[in-house]
Amino acid sequence: MFNFADNTAVYAAYDVLDPFKIADNFIQFIEALTALADIVYNEYNIYEVYTNDDCDEIKPEFLPKMNSKLAPILGDNTANFMNYFYG
């Protein structure tokens, strides 16, 4: 059973690369993921965060908006979290 009171950090990795921390604990990760989903699904209609149909360039206003929502939740882990999902 997962212990939510435990402050075990959440790490992410791309394939075989070394994992990097994206949240200090699971609750923080879920809060950040909720904020991300709220903006992506309610303000940008999922794929509208991208400037083209190839989904290879993010709209310039998206990242500052996400950073302002995520920084209070993730602190120093904000950049790693965003790089994992949109890097």
GROMACS elastic network, one bead per residue, 0.5 to 0.9 nm:
[ bonds ]
;  ai    aj funct       b0    kb
    2     5     6  0.89392   500
    2     6     6  0.85929   500
    3     6     6  0.54937   500
    3     7     6  0.87506   500
    3     8     6  0.89690   500
    4     7     6  0.75641   500
    4     8     6  0.86747   500
    4    25     6  0.81887   500
    4    26     6  0.68358   500
    4    27     6  0.69973   500
    5     8     6  0.88169   500
    5    25     6  0.89033   500
    5    27     6  0.87924   500
    6     9     6  0.89878   500
    6    25     6  0.75592   500
    6    26     6  0.85991   500
    7    24     6  0.67097   500
    7    25     6  0.50086   500
    7    26     6  0.76015   500
    7    27     6  0.88894   500
    8    24     6  0.67076   500
    8    25     6  0.51017   500
    8    26     6  0.71376   500
    9    21     6  0.66988   500
    9    22     6  0.77713   500
    9    23     6  0.57956   500
    9    26     6  0.69036   500
    9    29     6  0.89400   500
   10    20     6  0.84214   500
   10    21     6  0.58159   500
   10    22     6  0.58536   500
   10    23     6  0.51106   500
   10    24     6  0.62340   500
   10    25     6  0.57404   500
   10    26     6  0.62297   500
   10    28     6  0.89418   500
   10    29     6  0.71041   500
   11    19     6  0.57805   500
   11    20     6  0.51879   500
   11    22     6  0.55193   500
   11    23     6  0.70931   500
   11    24     6  0.88520   500
   12    18     6  0.85514   500
   12    19     6  0.51350   500
   12    20     6  0.55074   500
   12    21     6  0.64058   500
   12    22     6  0.65848   500
   12    80     6  0.88451   500
   12    81     6  0.84844   500
   12    84     6  0.71756   500
   13    16     6  0.72925   500
   13    17     6  0.60352   500
   13    18     6  0.61812   500
   13    20     6  0.62983   500
   13    21     6  0.88954   500
   13    84     6  0.77137   500
   14    17     6  0.56481   500
   14    18     6  0.78450   500
   14    19     6  0.75257   500
   14    84     6  0.80767   500
   15    18     6  0.86508   500
   16    19     6  0.84968   500
   20    80     6  0.73127   500
   21    24     6  0.73802   500
   21    77     6  0.68003   500
   21    80     6  0.69366   500
   21    81     6  0.79569   500
   22    25     6  0.89021   500
   22    29     6  0.74322   500
   22    74     6  0.78497   500
   22    76     6  0.88945   500
   22    77     6  0.51798   500
   22    78     6  0.70982   500
   22    79     6  0.81711   500
   22    80     6  0.53901   500
   22    82     6  0.84926   500
   22    84     6  0.80020   500
   23    26     6  0.71136   500
   23    27     6  0.86515   500
   23    28     6  0.60552   500
   23    29     6  0.53327   500
   23    32     6  0.84997   500
   23    73     6  0.88958   500
   23    74     6  0.60983   500
   23    75     6  0.87007   500
   23    76     6  0.88037   500
   23    77     6  0.58372   500
   23    78     6  0.80812   500
   23    80     6  0.86538   500
   23    81     6  0.74034   500
   24    27     6  0.85530   500
   24    28     6  0.65926   500
   24    29     6  0.76192   500
   24    74     6  0.74932   500
   24    77     6  0.77723   500
   25    28     6  0.54271   500
   25    29     6  0.63742   500
   25    30     6  0.89265   500
   26    30     6  0.62422   500
   26    31     6  0.86374   500
   27    30     6  0.51652   500
   27    31     6  0.62006   500
   27    32     6  0.86356   500
   28    31     6  0.51051   500
   28    32     6  0.61830   500
   28    33     6  0.85536   500
   28    73     6  0.64757   500
   28    74     6  0.67006   500
   29    32     6  0.51595   500
   29    33     6  0.60592   500
   29    34     6  0.85295   500
   29    73     6  0.85358   500
   29    74     6  0.78096   500
   29    81     6  0.88420   500
   30    34     6  0.60162   500
   30    35     6  0.85929   500
   31    34     6  0.51005   500
   31    35     6  0.63084   500
   31    36     6  0.86811   500
   31    70     6  0.88101   500
   31    73     6  0.71454   500
   31    74     6  0.89046   500
   32    35     6  0.50763   500
   32    36     6  0.61479   500
   32    37     6  0.86047   500
   32    69     6  0.82458   500
   32    70     6  0.60078   500
   32    73     6  0.63667   500
   32    74     6  0.70328   500
   32    78     6  0.89366   500
   32    81     6  0.85798   500
   33    37     6  0.60921   500
   33    38     6  0.84837   500
   34    37     6  0.51311   500
   34    38     6  0.60280   500
   34    39     6  0.87255   500
   35    38     6  0.50901   500
   35    39     6  0.63991   500
   35    40     6  0.86215   500
   35    66     6  0.81733   500
   35    69     6  0.68312   500
   35    70     6  0.71399   500
   36    39     6  0.54633   500
   36    40     6  0.60791   500
   36    41     6  0.84272   500
   36    66     6  0.70012   500
   36    69     6  0.82200   500
   36    70     6  0.79129   500
   37    40     6  0.50999   500
   37    41     6  0.56986   500
   37    42     6  0.78260   500
   37    46     6  0.86170   500
   38    41     6  0.55571   500
   38    42     6  0.55581   500
   38    43     6  0.74739   500
   39    42     6  0.53657   500
   39    43     6  0.50832   500
   39    44     6  0.66177   500
   39    45     6  0.85603   500
   39    46     6  0.86702   500
   39    62     6  0.89950   500
   39    65     6  0.85941   500
   39    66     6  0.77213   500
   40    43     6  0.58982   500
   40    44     6  0.50809   500
   40    45     6  0.61434   500
   40    46     6  0.50665   500
   40    47     6  0.79071   500
   40    48     6  0.80916   500
   40    49     6  0.70254   500
   41    44     6  0.58625   500
   41    47     6  0.87037   500
   42    45     6  0.59485   500
   42    46     6  0.79867   500
   43    46     6  0.82946   500
   43    48     6  0.87664   500
   44    47     6  0.69706   500
   44    49     6  0.57695   500
   44    62     6  0.88279   500
   45    48     6  0.57254   500
   45    49     6  0.78607   500
   46    49     6  0.66136   500
   46    50     6  0.89030   500
   47    50     6  0.59856   500
   47    51     6  0.89233   500
   47    53     6  0.82857   500
   47    55     6  0.74660   500
   48    51     6  0.71394   500
   48    52     6  0.83897   500
   48    58     6  0.87555   500
   48    59     6  0.81569   500
   49    55     6  0.84163   500
   49    57     6  0.85314   500
   49    58     6  0.57246   500
   49    59     6  0.56221   500
   49    60     6  0.89153   500
   49    61     6  0.88316   500
   49    62     6  0.64174   500
   50    53     6  0.74222   500
   50    54     6  0.82090   500
   50    55     6  0.53851   500
   50    56     6  0.69592   500
   50    57     6  0.54578   500
   50    59     6  0.53034   500
   50    62     6  0.87518   500
   51    54     6  0.84801   500
   51    55     6  0.71582   500
   51    56     6  0.78730   500
   51    57     6  0.56430   500
   51    58     6  0.57884   500
   51    59     6  0.53401   500
   51    60     6  0.86821   500
   52    55     6  0.58142   500
   52    56     6  0.72370   500
   52    57     6  0.68639   500
   52    58     6  0.84310   500
   53    56     6  0.80582   500
   54    57     6  0.79407   500
   55    58     6  0.73920   500
   57    60     6  0.87867   500
   58    61     6  0.84815   500
   58    62     6  0.70111   500
   58    63     6  0.78440   500
   58    86     6  0.81281   500
   59    62     6  0.55048   500
   59    63     6  0.76166   500
   60    63     6  0.64026   500
   60    64     6  0.77379   500
   61    64     6  0.58947   500
   61    65     6  0.64150   500
   61    66     6  0.88617   500
   62    65     6  0.52507   500
   62    66     6  0.61789   500
   62    67     6  0.86336   500
   63    66     6  0.50643   500
   63    67     6  0.60118   500
   63    68     6  0.85758   500
   63    82     6  0.83703   500
   64    68     6  0.61300   500
   64    69     6  0.86804   500
   65    68     6  0.53091   500
   65    69     6  0.64931   500
   65    70     6  0.87147   500
   66    69     6  0.51629   500
   66    70     6  0.59238   500
   66    71     6  0.82742   500
   66    82     6  0.82920   500
   67    70     6  0.50673   500
   67    71     6  0.55467   500
   67    72     6  0.87359   500
   67    78     6  0.69056   500
   67    79     6  0.80892   500
   67    82     6  0.82794   500
   68    71     6  0.57039   500
   68    72     6  0.74101   500
   69    72     6  0.66252   500
   69    73     6  0.74794   500
   70    73     6  0.51915   500
   70    74     6  0.58101   500
   70    75     6  0.75244   500
   70    78     6  0.61411   500
   70    81     6  0.89016   500
   70    82     6  0.89725   500
   71    74     6  0.52443   500
   71    76     6  0.74608   500
   71    77     6  0.79986   500
   71    78     6  0.56910   500
   71    79     6  0.87789   500
   72    75     6  0.57894   500
   72    78     6  0.89119   500
   73    77     6  0.89778   500
   73    78     6  0.81850   500
   74    77     6  0.51950   500
   74    78     6  0.52707   500
   74    79     6  0.89874   500
   74    81     6  0.82606   500
   75    78     6  0.58438   500
   75    79     6  0.89057   500
   76    79     6  0.71902   500
   76    80     6  0.83130   500
   77    80     6  0.53994   500
   77    81     6  0.61417   500
   77    82     6  0.87183   500
   78    81     6  0.51543   500
   78    82     6  0.62059   500
   78    83     6  0.85089   500
   79    82     6  0.52145   500
   79    83     6  0.59609   500
   79    84     6  0.85199   500
   80    84     6  0.60729   500
   80    85     6  0.87378   500
   80    87     6  0.87041   500
   81    84     6  0.52520   500
   81    85     6  0.65271   500
   81    86     6  0.84996   500
   82    85     6  0.52555   500
   82    86     6  0.55561   500
   82    87     6  0.65423   500
   83    86     6  0.51841   500
   84    87     6  0.56008   500
